Amino acid sequence: MVTATTVNDTTVTDSTANATAANATAGAGLDQRTVELDRAFVFHSWSAQGALNPLVIAGGLGSRVWDNAGRSYLDFSSQLVNVNIGHQHPAVVKAIIDEVGTLATVAPSTANLARGEAAKRIVGRAPERFNKVFFTNGGADAIENAIRMARLHTGRDKVLSTYRSYHGNTGSAIVATGDWRRIPNEFARGHVHFFGPYLYRSEFWATSPEQECERALRHLERMIQSEGPTSIAAVLIESIPGTAGVLVPPPGYLAGVRALCDRYGILLILDEVMAGFGRTGRWFAFEGYDVVPDLITFAKGVNSGYVPTGGVIISDSIAHTFDTSVFPGGLTYSGHPLAMASIVAALDAMEDEGIVENAARIGRDVLAPGLAELQAKHPVIGEVRGEGVFWALELVADRETREPLNGAVMGRIKAELLGRGLLPFLADNRIHVVPPCVVTDDEVAEALAVYDEVLGLDLLN
């Protein structure tokens, strides 16, 4: 005999409930097996291996992911701030499937239609006088090759980059990085660091955005002069430093860096790996700051990480350097057809579906006011900053002293967020609010409610 009950106005039979319970039990077994395999055989990045307790993710759709047992999480990390178009976008998935049925791989020295179409779409969104793309396997490779191009084009060696930055984990990219991760990896030469603007924790005793901009530019100019302008190939900066804290530059700063580079004959490389392709509500973050670089690096959002890829968009003057001179670099999987097909599909879908515009609207009309309300309510939030779907909450133990919240408390915050079904991105004393560009108003409201609840807990004691 089968009986029935009503749950949330839905009739559920005993057999249905038993099947659901069985599926959950089987899923829990798969999750356990996944963790066992991971701990036995997988070596994780940036981690002490014995302390790991990885979250299992088995599937996803849009702005949500879930494990095998059916536990669902609203993904406000976009994984590593790269799933701009959301999980499992059908057009991108179909493009990859179609391409693998046509040509699963091909050498980069060949001409391939998918590669050409991908490059055309990318340069179509770049500034004028950018007509070539060098494809790489990811963002770090893009930085590596942009630095190589700058050095070969100028005949100079040094690269200046900021302390508050992250550019990747290959040889030159990790040394160009400013944060702690470069220190055990400093095997590349010719890198010099300087301080970029960060008014909330100003290195320049500034009290206004105008002062911070003026003094940061003066600091950079003195660094250029002291290092010797004729020894410097490039200044490399993130248009908006991401992992370092979503450090939105003050008005005039990026244009001022461009002017300094022009004054001293130095190239400007803008790292758009994290900030590019919709994250800020623009195709490129730098479009909002009256600046055009000489080289643009990209990865992540160009195809939302569905297949590993990245690249350098090259201005004509630099590209022509290699018309008759060999560029001494290459990658086996440069311009891989599956990655190229995913770029074409992702950029077309973002254009057709207004996804970049959605990111801009969400940032302006939903996240900005919502996060401001959280700041007004919770003294633990020292500052809110960002644009588009690219925001950070800087958490402090004391608003007056601006003492950063410590790692133990941040760990408790992460656990509480996960426990409420929100997958966060935490870095140092910050919560980075970085959902996919396809996030909806309702999903943002759901996340804001979770942040509100967790930040209202007595976590400091």
Helices and strands as residue ranges (DSSP letters): E 4-7, E 10-13, H 14-41, G 49-51, E 59-61, E 64-66, E 72-75, H 78-81, H 90-102, H 113-123, E 130-136, H 139-154, E 158-162, H 171-176, G 180-185, E 191-194, G 199-201, H 209-227, G 229-231, E 232-238, H 253-264, E 267-271, G 285-288, E 295-298, G 300-302, E 310-315, H 316-319, G 320-322, H 337-352, H 355-361, I 362-367, H 368-377, E 381-387, E 390-398, E 403-404, H 407-419, E 422-423, E 425-427, E 430-433, H 441-455
